[in-house]
Amino acid sequence: MTFFQLNKHKLKYLIITCTIIGFLASELFYWGIMHNNQNEFNLLVNVSTCLSIGFILTLIVFPIAYIGWVTKKYFRQKVYKLISIKEFKSHGFSVNKINTDSNFYFTEEILEGKIEGFKVFFDSLDFNLIKIFIEVEPSRAIDNIEFSEIESKMAHLNGKLVYGGVSIHYKKERLLKMNTRMIINEIDDIISLLTNHDIQPLNKA
């Protein structure tokens, strides 16, 4: 789906914000004339300047955010061609929307699924690298010794403990030598390691 198909309902917040800014500016202009006895022209210049800054910032931020969204989608499409989406779908994965309820982030589409109750996301960092993220319960306290032990056990899989989960990086050269079953087996290995250390999936029922 295109950016506007996924985010047209969010663009209304931009319109609402601009409308509120315009309303507040007009009210400020009126209040200044009625209560401060300021010169109308000077007050108009001051309010227009503030209003213009708000719109200029919006016009700058929005294209940057849009370009970032398009770039991430392009990277995902490239790296998803390195794996079999169809085969992953046969294992319960699907391309789903994320950030749908956020007013601060645009909605995106990403390959995700569940293995042993753990949510697994397939994302991309560039043309030649796919990142698999396994989501875990972040409240589980892990001391430095256990942290090092877990990381050493998953080092051969390029797994790294990060806040909220485990991040696994696969370079293009490695992916081309693997099939879907091999990738899932490696994810299973990491999940087994996590459960052995009593690390639970996020929002476990």
Contacts in CASP RR format, 6 or more apart in sequence:
PFRMAT RR
TARGET T0000
AUTHOR 0000-0000-0000
METHOD contacts of the structure
MODEL  1
MTFFQLNKHKLKYLIITCTIIGFLASELFYWGIMHNNQNEFNLLVNVSTC
LSIGFILTLIVFPIAYIGWVTKKYFRQKVYKLISIKEFKSHGFSVNKINT
DSNFYFTEEILEGKIEGFKVFFDSLDFNLIKIFIEVEPSRAIDNIEFSEI
ESKMAHLNGKLVYGGVSIHYKKERLLKMNTRMIINEIDDIISLLTNHDIQ
PLNKA
1 109 0 8 1.000
3 66 0 8 1.000
3 69 0 8 1.000
3 70 0 8 1.000
3 73 0 8 1.000
3 106 0 8 1.000
4 11 0 8 1.000
6 97 0 8 1.000
6 106 0 8 1.000
6 107 0 8 1.000
6 108 0 8 1.000
6 109 0 8 1.000
7 106 0 8 1.000
7 107 0 8 1.000
10 103 0 8 1.000
10 106 0 8 1.000
10 107 0 8 1.000
13 103 0 8 1.000
14 58 0 8 1.000
14 62 0 8 1.000
17 58 0 8 1.000
18 55 0 8 1.000
18 58 0 8 1.000
21 51 0 8 1.000
21 54 0 8 1.000
21 55 0 8 1.000
22 51 0 8 1.000
25 47 0 8 1.000
25 48 0 8 1.000
25 50 0 8 1.000
25 51 0 8 1.000
28 47 0 8 1.000
29 43 0 8 1.000
29 44 0 8 1.000
29 47 0 8 1.000
32 38 0 8 1.000
32 43 0 8 1.000
33 40 0 8 1.000
33 43 0 8 1.000
36 43 0 8 1.000
65 106 0 8 1.000
66 106 0 8 1.000
69 106 0 8 1.000
69 108 0 8 1.000
72 108 0 8 1.000
72 124 0 8 1.000
73 108 0 8 1.000
73 109 0 8 1.000
75 124 0 8 1.000
75 125 0 8 1.000
75 126 0 8 1.000
75 127 0 8 1.000
76 109 0 8 1.000
76 110 0 8 1.000
76 111 0 8 1.000
76 123 0 8 1.000
76 124 0 8 1.000
78 124 0 8 1.000
78 127 0 8 1.000
79 124 0 8 1.000
79 127 0 8 1.000
79 128 0 8 1.000
79 129 0 8 1.000
79 130 0 8 1.000
79 172 0 8 1.000
79 175 0 8 1.000
80 111 0 8 1.000
80 122 0 8 1.000
80 124 0 8 1.000
80 130 0 8 1.000
82 130 0 8 1.000
82 172 0 8 1.000
82 175 0 8 1.000
82 176 0 8 1.000
83 122 0 8 1.000
83 130 0 8 1.000
83 175 0 8 1.000
83 180 0 8 1.000
83 183 0 8 1.000
84 179 0 8 1.000
84 180 0 8 1.000
85 93 0 8 1.000
85 95 0 8 1.000
85 111 0 8 1.000
87 179 0 8 1.000
87 180 0 8 1.000
88 111 0 8 1.000
88 122 0 8 1.000
88 180 0 8 1.000
91 180 0 8 1.000
91 184 0 8 1.000
92 113 0 8 1.000
92 114 0 8 1.000
93 111 0 8 1.000
93 112 0 8 1.000
93 113 0 8 1.000
93 120 0 8 1.000
93 122 0 8 1.000
94 111 0 8 1.000
94 112 0 8 1.000
94 113 0 8 1.000
95 109 0 8 1.000
95 110 0 8 1.000
95 111 0 8 1.000
95 112 0 8 1.000
96 109 0 8 1.000
96 110 0 8 1.000
96 111 0 8 1.000
96 112 0 8 1.000
97 107 0 8 1.000
97 108 0 8 1.000
97 109 0 8 1.000
98 107 0 8 1.000
98 108 0 8 1.000
98 109 0 8 1.000
98 110 0 8 1.000
98 112 0 8 1.000
99 105 0 8 1.000
99 106 0 8 1.000
99 107 0 8 1.000
99 108 0 8 1.000
100 107 0 8 1.000
110 121 0 8 1.000
110 122 0 8 1.000
110 123 0 8 1.000
111 121 0 8 1.000
111 122 0 8 1.000
112 119 0 8 1.000
112 120 0 8 1.000
112 121 0 8 1.000
112 122 0 8 1.000
113 119 0 8 1.000
113 120 0 8 1.000
113 121 0 8 1.000
114 120 0 8 1.000
115 184 0 8 1.000
115 187 0 8 1.000
115 188 0 8 1.000
115 191 0 8 1.000
116 188 0 8 1.000
116 191 0 8 1.000
116 195 0 8 1.000
116 201 0 8 1.000
117 201 0 8 1.000
117 204 0 8 1.000
118 134 0 8 1.000
118 135 0 8 1.000
118 136 0 8 1.000
118 191 0 8 1.000
118 194 0 8 1.000
118 201 0 8 1.000
119 134 0 8 1.000
119 135 0 8 1.000
119 201 0 8 1.000
119 202 0 8 1.000
120 132 0 8 1.000
120 133 0 8 1.000
120 134 0 8 1.000
120 135 0 8 1.000
120 187 0 8 1.000
121 132 0 8 1.000
121 133 0 8 1.000
121 135 0 8 1.000
122 130 0 8 1.000
122 131 0 8 1.000
122 132 0 8 1.000
123 130 0 8 1.000
123 131 0 8 1.000
123 132 0 8 1.000
123 133 0 8 1.000
124 130 0 8 1.000
124 131 0 8 1.000
125 131 0 8 1.000
125 169 0 8 1.000
127 172 0 8 1.000
128 171 0 8 1.000
128 172 0 8 1.000
128 173 0 8 1.000
129 169 0 8 1.000
129 170 0 8 1.000
129 171 0 8 1.000
129 172 0 8 1.000
130 169 0 8 1.000
130 170 0 8 1.000
130 175 0 8 1.000
131 167 0 8 1.000
131 168 0 8 1.000
131 169 0 8 1.000
131 170 0 8 1.000
132 167 0 8 1.000
132 168 0 8 1.000
132 169 0 8 1.000
132 170 0 8 1.000
132 183 0 8 1.000
132 187 0 8 1.000
133 165 0 8 1.000
133 166 0 8 1.000
133 167 0 8 1.000
133 168 0 8 1.000
134 165 0 8 1.000
134 166 0 8 1.000
134 168 0 8 1.000
134 187 0 8 1.000
134 190 0 8 1.000
134 191 0 8 1.000
134 194 0 8 1.000
135 164 0 8 1.000
135 165 0 8 1.000
135 201 0 8 1.000
135 202 0 8 1.000
136 164 0 8 1.000
136 165 0 8 1.000
136 166 0 8 1.000
136 194 0 8 1.000
136 199 0 8 1.000
136 200 0 8 1.000
136 201 0 8 1.000
136 202 0 8 1.000
137 164 0 8 1.000
137 199 0 8 1.000
137 200 0 8 1.000
137 201 0 8 1.000
137 202 0 8 1.000
137 203 0 8 1.000
137 204 0 8 1.000
138 163 0 8 1.000
138 164 0 8 1.000
138 165 0 8 1.000
138 202 0 8 1.000
140 198 0 8 1.000
140 199 0 8 1.000
140 200 0 8 1.000
142 150 0 8 1.000
142 161 0 8 1.000
142 197 0 8 1.000
142 199 0 8 1.000
146 197 0 8 1.000
147 161 0 8 1.000
150 161 0 8 1.000
150 193 0 8 1.000
150 194 0 8 1.000
150 197 0 8 1.000
151 159 0 8 1.000
151 160 0 8 1.000
151 161 0 8 1.000
153 193 0 8 1.000
154 160 0 8 1.000
154 166 0 8 1.000
154 189 0 8 1.000
154 190 0 8 1.000
154 193 0 8 1.000
157 168 0 8 1.000
157 186 0 8 1.000
157 189 0 8 1.000
157 190 0 8 1.000
158 168 0 8 1.000
158 169 0 8 1.000
158 170 0 8 1.000
159 166 0 8 1.000
159 167 0 8 1.000
159 168 0 8 1.000
159 169 0 8 1.000
159 190 0 8 1.000
160 166 0 8 1.000
160 167 0 8 1.000
160 168 0 8 1.000
160 169 0 8 1.000
164 202 0 8 1.000
166 190 0 8 1.000
166 194 0 8 1.000
168 186 0 8 1.000
168 187 0 8 1.000
168 190 0 8 1.000
170 178 0 8 1.000
170 183 0 8 1.000
175 183 0 8 1.000
END
